[in-house]
Amino acid sequence: MNQVVMHTGCGAEAGLISVDDALALITVRTQRLGTEQLPLQQALGRYLAQDVHSKINLPLFAQSAVDGYAISAIAEIDAGAEFALIGEIRAGQTANVALKNGQAVRIFTGAPIPDGTTTVARQEIVNVAEQKIVLTSPLKLHADTRDAGEEISVGQILAAKGQKLSVGAIAALSMAGISHCEVYAYPKIAVVITGDEVAENIDDYSAGKIFDANAPLIAVWFQSQLAHVEIMHVTDDKNAVLNLFAHLKDQYDVILTTGGVSVGDYDFVRPVALDLGFKQIFWKVKQKPGKPMLFAEYKREDASSCYLLGLPGNPAAVYVGMQIYTDTLLKALQGQTEPLSWFSGVITHDLKADARERFLRMSVQFEQGAVQLTSLAKQQSHMLSNLMQANGLVRIPAGQSIQAGNLLHGLLIQQ
Amino acid sequence: MNQVVMHTGCGAEAGLISVDDALALITVRTQRLGTEQLPLQQALGRYLAQDVHSKINLPLFAQSAVDGYAISAIAEIDAGAEFALIGEIRAGQTANVALKNGQAVRIFTGAPIPDGTTTVARQEIVNVAEQKIVLTSPLKLHADTRDAGEEISVGQILAAKGQKLSVGAIAALSMAGISHCEVYAYPKIAVVITGDEVAENIDDYSAGKIFDANAPLIAVWFQSQLAHVEIMHVTDDKNAVLNLFAHLKDQYDVILTTGGVSVGDYDFVRPVALDLGFKQIFWKVKQKPGKPMLFAEYKREDASSCYLLGLPGNPAAVYVGMQIYTDTLLKALQGQTEPLSWFSGVITHDLKADARERFLRMSVQFEQGAVQLTSLAKQQSHMLSNLMQANGLVRIPAGQSIQAGNLLHGLLIQQ
């Protein structure tokens, strides 16, 4: 494992770690958690910890793809042909008849086609008379049938280790009779909001405190991940931070903090963490918003770790921190080492250069198969109102002036 | 309100309603539900039922944008300039000093700048000596300050009626001191899985029953929407369906069914619904998968309605039905009348024409700012395994053969 960059001294602007290096460090320096077996329906959003193989053929048996009639015929059938109707097989029933040439049975979607079946006529092309059917259209052999094992065969891999259990993945596994799966444990996360300045009401606000966006933001971000976290508040007091972290480091996989992580006189997150034995992996990222971000690890005696992700207190930095860094950390803890899925799009306007890489909240539009990006107003780190419109978080490389038509990368934000 | 199309007779292929007409009918024929007040953090994914206006200026007061020093100076400052350091103001404290020309106070991000401040120096460009500071870089007037009301002013609209409460929207509203909001009620939904053929284990499966993908699919789809629904099973028995619907129609806003909605002899959903007084809004959509889809309404004596969305039993039809039709219905019930957000992309290969519009599961790739679509194998309506890879559900217009390079529309699927 290579140390991508050394951290820089207090307040130094030179040598800040890049966004990509910071993300790479999170991925390579994070030990994945253990695994657990879960009922499939409780595993939405989790990652498979082992390959899943099929124990069945799907379909198990040759079956009808439609509601109609299984027919035995030697060759293709012309319109007007008649067949003797000898019975009915419903889905979920077994086929205990065998068809001879010239015979048909009523059959339903998914029901086994009986021995002797050469084709299936969907009911829309069939007229039914007493004890016989008449086809209204010609019909080929092997029409509207599904062969045994056509989709999945016994032993075949259904889903690979690392597969995210999306709605579709869970449906597909359920269809193959999978009811439980081995997944990585979801990290146990303590969220710590630092700061003295939180307003509870308009009077507090009028007296100079501010309303806290960070606790609600983080609470609902985890809700959107179907996860529950504990959110704690701590004042800008060194002993309070120390006592809290001393307790949390032994109980949680992740301590996620907001605020108190810069070089100000009341920024106790980093010094306290270092005092408690956390080792800094990086501090300060060459980005806007969110420069004074901290990532550190505390190794417990049992060789497990508590990771500290210290986000700056500005709500825009917290927003970016959750979408980019927290997401990467949670994935790494669950064995996911692939980089985030950045989309690419074309910016519709110029942007001035900035010494740091920026994450701008943008409107992403699909126009005739092209992705167009337009920056929204009010991008400063204490402003969030443009998140009502934003559906993309777009990376602007450091030190480059951008012209309309340039290609940029970003993440789609769920609206 | 115009009736877009009349329903067609049993089994008729002519006159099927189009996908767009079906979606338009769901939107125009659905009465939106009432509203409720919720704590903001319990409203993720819900839709605002009224505009939200700001009760505050944000920021309330002129403040520092950084950790550094508030300075009083008549003009731009040269590197090397010195200022007398007269105190400190933390975030959350009030500024009870006033600066005179040549003076500075230590200040932190978000703290009020005192009267007399003309600019703020970030700490990175300041050397501190006893009782004075020395600037290491030149500094303009009004640097790193935030003006009162710069982001939001009292009375300004923060979010409009209909706004979806995304993570970002909730964070932005929290920052403006909004703690509760009026949202549309989330519909009360009964899910009814019809059919006799469900396997509980491999023995059942070997005996000809099939594993049910539909109940897990629907359960986790609603989980992904942060909603809880009751899932019931009913056998293909007319009286069982009748008794169940008779009870549900008075208790639920929506009855969502899978299976039993075609023209087969055991397809009781539609006849039972009509017997119970449901009025058909449409039946059968010119699409693949999912043709025999039913949408009907039961008007209760109190003028409220129970909507029946009857999806076919094939799991692919259920998957499309959830992503396209159930989503549209839930939005309509919550006052959202905008069409779904279809993206556009360019297909990388030819596709044969089909009489019905198709929804194909595709891989959506972003390449150099263009969206490229590639159809996945195993698209049949009884197959789901390609949902491990699919990240788009793409519409192929009816009756058109598609060439590589053609523009198509679809929905992004969350992976």
Chai-1 contact restraints between the chains, C-beta under 6 A:
chainA,res_idxA,chainB,res_idxB,connection_type,confidence,min_distance_angstrom,max_distance_angstrom,comment,restraint_id
A,G11,B,E124,contact,1.0,0.0,6.0,A-B,restraint_1
A,Q41,B,P216,contact,1.0,0.0,6.0,A-B,restraint_2
A,Q41,B,A219,contact,1.0,0.0,6.0,A-B,restraint_3
A,L44,B,V220,contact,1.0,0.0,6.0,A-B,restraint_4
A,L44,B,Q223,contact,1.0,0.0,6.0,A-B,restraint_5
A,D67,B,S262,contact,1.0,0.0,6.0,A-B,restraint_6
A,D67,B,G264,contact,1.0,0.0,6.0,A-B,restraint_7
A,A91,B,E197,contact,1.0,0.0,6.0,A-B,restraint_8
A,G92,B,D196,contact,1.0,0.0,6.0,A-B,restraint_9
A,G92,B,E197,contact,1.0,0.0,6.0,A-B,restraint_10
A,G92,B,K209,contact,1.0,0.0,6.0,A-B,restraint_11
A,T94,B,G208,contact,1.0,0.0,6.0,A-B,restraint_12
A,F108,B,G264,contact,1.0,0.0,6.0,A-B,restraint_13
A,P112,B,G208,contact,1.0,0.0,6.0,A-B,restraint_14
A,E124,B,G11,contact,1.0,0.0,6.0,A-B,restraint_15
A,E151,B,M383,contact,1.0,0.0,6.0,A-B,restraint_16
A,A159,B,M388,contact,1.0,0.0,6.0,A-B,restraint_17
A,K164,B,Q415,contact,1.0,0.0,6.0,A-B,restraint_18
A,S166,B,Q415,contact,1.0,0.0,6.0,A-B,restraint_19
A,V167,B,V220,contact,1.0,0.0,6.0,A-B,restraint_20
A,V167,B,W221,contact,1.0,0.0,6.0,A-B,restraint_21
A,V167,B,S224,contact,1.0,0.0,6.0,A-B,restraint_22
A,G168,B,L387,contact,1.0,0.0,6.0,A-B,restraint_23
A,A169,B,M388,contact,1.0,0.0,6.0,A-B,restraint_24
A,I170,B,P216,contact,1.0,0.0,6.0,A-B,restraint_25
A,I170,B,V220,contact,1.0,0.0,6.0,A-B,restraint_26
A,A171,B,A213,contact,1.0,0.0,6.0,A-B,restraint_27
A,A171,B,L217,contact,1.0,0.0,6.0,A-B,restraint_28
A,A171,B,L384,contact,1.0,0.0,6.0,A-B,restraint_29
A,A172,B,L384,contact,1.0,0.0,6.0,A-B,restraint_30
A,A172,B,S385,contact,1.0,0.0,6.0,A-B,restraint_31
A,A172,B,L387,contact,1.0,0.0,6.0,A-B,restraint_32
A,S174,B,A213,contact,1.0,0.0,6.0,A-B,restraint_33
A,S174,B,P216,contact,1.0,0.0,6.0,A-B,restraint_34
A,M175,B,F211,contact,1.0,0.0,6.0,A-B,restraint_35
A,M175,B,A213,contact,1.0,0.0,6.0,A-B,restraint_36
A,M175,B,P315,contact,1.0,0.0,6.0,A-B,restraint_37
A,M175,B,L384,contact,1.0,0.0,6.0,A-B,restraint_38
A,G177,B,Y205,contact,1.0,0.0,6.0,A-B,restraint_39
A,G177,B,F211,contact,1.0,0.0,6.0,A-B,restraint_40
A,D196,B,G92,contact,1.0,0.0,6.0,A-B,restraint_41
A,E197,B,A91,contact,1.0,0.0,6.0,A-B,restraint_42
A,E197,B,G92,contact,1.0,0.0,6.0,A-B,restraint_43
A,Y205,B,I56,contact,1.0,0.0,6.0,A-B,restraint_44
A,G208,B,T94,contact,1.0,0.0,6.0,A-B,restraint_45
A,G208,B,P112,contact,1.0,0.0,6.0,A-B,restraint_46
A,K209,B,G92,contact,1.0,0.0,6.0,A-B,restraint_47
A,F211,B,M175,contact,1.0,0.0,6.0,A-B,restraint_48
A,F211,B,G177,contact,1.0,0.0,6.0,A-B,restraint_49
A,A213,B,A171,contact,1.0,0.0,6.0,A-B,restraint_50
A,A213,B,S174,contact,1.0,0.0,6.0,A-B,restraint_51
A,A213,B,M175,contact,1.0,0.0,6.0,A-B,restraint_52
A,P216,B,Q41,contact,1.0,0.0,6.0,A-B,restraint_53
A,P216,B,I170,contact,1.0,0.0,6.0,A-B,restraint_54
A,P216,B,S174,contact,1.0,0.0,6.0,A-B,restraint_55
A,L217,B,A171,contact,1.0,0.0,6.0,A-B,restraint_56
A,A219,B,Q41,contact,1.0,0.0,6.0,A-B,restraint_57
A,V220,B,L44,contact,1.0,0.0,6.0,A-B,restraint_58
A,V220,B,V167,contact,1.0,0.0,6.0,A-B,restraint_59
A,V220,B,I170,contact,1.0,0.0,6.0,A-B,restraint_60
A,W221,B,V167,contact,1.0,0.0,6.0,A-B,restraint_61
A,Q223,B,L44,contact,1.0,0.0,6.0,A-B,restraint_62
A,S224,B,V167,contact,1.0,0.0,6.0,A-B,restraint_63
A,S262,B,D67,contact,1.0,0.0,6.0,A-B,restraint_64
A,G264,B,D67,contact,1.0,0.0,6.0,A-B,restraint_65
A,G264,B,F108,contact,1.0,0.0,6.0,A-B,restraint_66
A,P315,B,M175,contact,1.0,0.0,6.0,A-B,restraint_67
A,F343,B,F366,contact,1.0,0.0,6.0,A-B,restraint_68
A,S344,B,F366,contact,1.0,0.0,6.0,A-B,restraint_69
A,S344,B,G369,contact,1.0,0.0,6.0,A-B,restraint_70
A,G345,B,G369,contact,1.0,0.0,6.0,A-B,restraint_71
A,V346,B,G369,contact,1.0,0.0,6.0,A-B,restraint_72
A,F366,B,F343,contact,1.0,0.0,6.0,A-B,restraint_73
A,F366,B,S344,contact,1.0,0.0,6.0,A-B,restraint_74
A,G369,B,S344,contact,1.0,0.0,6.0,A-B,restraint_75
A,G369,B,G345,contact,1.0,0.0,6.0,A-B,restraint_76
A,G369,B,V346,contact,1.0,0.0,6.0,A-B,restraint_77
A,G369,B,A370,contact,1.0,0.0,6.0,A-B,restraint_78
A,G369,B,V371,contact,1.0,0.0,6.0,A-B,restraint_79
A,G369,B,L407,contact,1.0,0.0,6.0,A-B,restraint_80
A,A370,B,G369,contact,1.0,0.0,6.0,A-B,restraint_81
A,A370,B,A370,contact,1.0,0.0,6.0,A-B,restraint_82
A,V371,B,G369,contact,1.0,0.0,6.0,A-B,restraint_83
A,M383,B,E151,contact,1.0,0.0,6.0,A-B,restraint_84
A,L384,B,A171,contact,1.0,0.0,6.0,A-B,restraint_85
A,L384,B,A172,contact,1.0,0.0,6.0,A-B,restraint_86
A,L384,B,M175,contact,1.0,0.0,6.0,A-B,restraint_87
A,S385,B,A172,contact,1.0,0.0,6.0,A-B,restraint_88
A,L387,B,G168,contact,1.0,0.0,6.0,A-B,restraint_89
A,L387,B,A172,contact,1.0,0.0,6.0,A-B,restraint_90
A,M388,B,A159,contact,1.0,0.0,6.0,A-B,restraint_91
A,M388,B,A169,contact,1.0,0.0,6.0,A-B,restraint_92
A,L407,B,G369,contact,1.0,0.0,6.0,A-B,restraint_93
A,Q415,B,K164,contact,1.0,0.0,6.0,A-B,restraint_94
A,Q415,B,S166,contact,1.0,0.0,6.0,A-B,restraint_95
